[in-house]
Amino acid sequence: MSQPVFSAVALALATVSSVCAGAVGCARHEDVPAPTPRSAPHTASVGGARAVPSASAQVAALPAKTNPSLACLARLYGATVTPDGAGLRVPSSTGTVIPWEDGRQKTEEERLETPDLHDLFLAPYPSHAMPDGNGGPTPTGDPGRIRVYALLDARYGAPGPALEKKLVTVPFVDMRVRVHPLVAPVLAAVENRLKVAVAKDRKLLRFLHDLGGTYNDRVIAGTDRKSAHAYGIAIDLSVPESAYWRNTPRFSNRFPKEIIDAFESEGFIWGGRWAHFDTMHFEYRPEFFDESCTPSSDTDPH
């Protein structure tokens, strides 16, 4: 790629800006809610080296007959598979265990509030697909809108002052944004893709200005659940170009495929894939782009 890639040293030394500094600091919407091989978008190139934002270079020995999806989630989020192979244990003072399947029949809202790990994948994420030629919600609902917060806490830290101190300020197109340091190299890889796209079509720039924001320690509107923005792993692009399910009676989208592809190719899900659409919203969720995380009929009877 002809565009320069930001060095890991520059990212590590980036200074932290104030919270909600203009449009860049504050996300304004509820989280409601291309072609690169699906098996490797979570590996980003930074400063000529390969930056792999998995939780650990070493994975603990796995129980026999471990569900591959559990092993994948353990690798990405710094958890360990329980000895019985039925769930994940995340680092915490209480040794929290998250079951793969809790055996409960749930409504959509209950899955959002108290999901098990299997619930994450009930709505498959159609990366790089443009269902109607212009994006659009998937027929399976809201892929990626369910979040298991114990996993996010294990990987990024619980939202609050301690997490905020970790944040770094990094370049994004012609501005600077605050994100979690584990996501910074992946966002840099997205930026490099966008620079290539913009060099071919300057009209794309209008979708990368007037940002809705990155880090913002808040809950999702109308709920007690933390927003992905509270972890510094999400970015909202141009507010004027966006469409949001609470404000728009039916789906519409103005974000071009080139922009959606740039994010999805590096492991960001897009809120335009959701029935509860939020087209400016992109969120780093590598489990939806790693084929070993996706349950199969051979390994998952549910």
C-alpha positions, 0 to 999 in steps of 0.5 A, a space after each residue: 500500500 502506498 500510503 504511510 502507516 503510523 508507527 507503533 511508537 507514535 501511537 504509544 506516545 500520543 497525548 490524551 485530549 479532553 473528553 468530548 472535545 467538540 464532535 470528536 469526543 462525543 458520540 451522539 447516538 444510541 448504539 443500535 445497532 469489502 473484500 478482505 478474507 474473513 479469516 484475518 482482518 484482526 491482524 493489522 499492519 502498523 509501522 511495518 510490523 504485524 500488530 495482532 490485537 489478540 489478548 495473549 500470544 499464548 493460549 492456555 491448554 484447552 479441555 478435550 473437545 473444546 468448542 472452537 468458538 470458545 477457544 476463539 473468544 478466549 484468544 481474542 478477549 483474554 479469557 480461559 475455557 473452563 475445565 468442563 469446556 462449557 464456558 469461559 472464565 474471565 480475569 476478575 476478583 470473583 473469577 466470573 464464568 460466562 456460559 456458552 449456553 445458559 439454557 434459557 429461552 429469551 426474548 430479544 430484549 433479554 438477550 441484550 440484557 443477559 446474553 450467553 456466549 452463544 447468543 452473540 452469534 445467533 444473528 450471523 454478521 454478513 461482512 462485506 455484503 451489500 444486500 440491496 447494493 447500498 447496505 441495509 439491515 440483514 434479514 437476521 436482525 441485529 448482528 453484533 448488537 448483543 455484547 457480553 460485557 464481562 468479555 469487554 471488561 476483561 479485554 479493555 477494562 471496565 469503563 470509568 476513570 482507570 480505562 480513560 487513563 489508558 486512552 490514546 489520541 491518534 490521527 484519523 484522516 485530518 483530525 485526531 480521536 481518542 480510542 483504546 490503545 488496543 484498538 489504535 493500530 486497527 483504526 490506523 489500518 482503517 485510516 490507511 484504507 480510507 486514504 487510498 479510497 479518498 485518493 481515488 474519490 475526494 467526495 468520500 471526505 464528506 463522510 469522514 468529517 463532522 464526526 459523532 465521536 469515539 470515546 464517551 463514557 455513557 450508557 445506551 439511550 433508554 437502557 442501563 447498558 454501557 455503550 461500546 463508546 465507553 470502552 473506546 472501541 467505537 467511532 461514529 462518522 459524519 452525523 449529517 450523513 447518518 440515518 438512525 432508526 429512532 429518527 428515520 421511519 425506514 432504512 436509508 443509507 448514504 455511506 458508500 461501500 468503500 468506507 464500509 469495506 475499509 472498516 469491515 476489512 479490519 474487524 469493525 462491525 457496521 450499525 447499518 447492518 442492524 434492523 435497529 440501524 445506526 449508519 454512522 456507527 462502527 465498532 471493533 468486534 473481531 469475533 465476527 470476522 474470525 472464521 474460527 469464532 463462528 459456530 458450525 453445525 458440527 461443533 454447536 448443536 444449538 
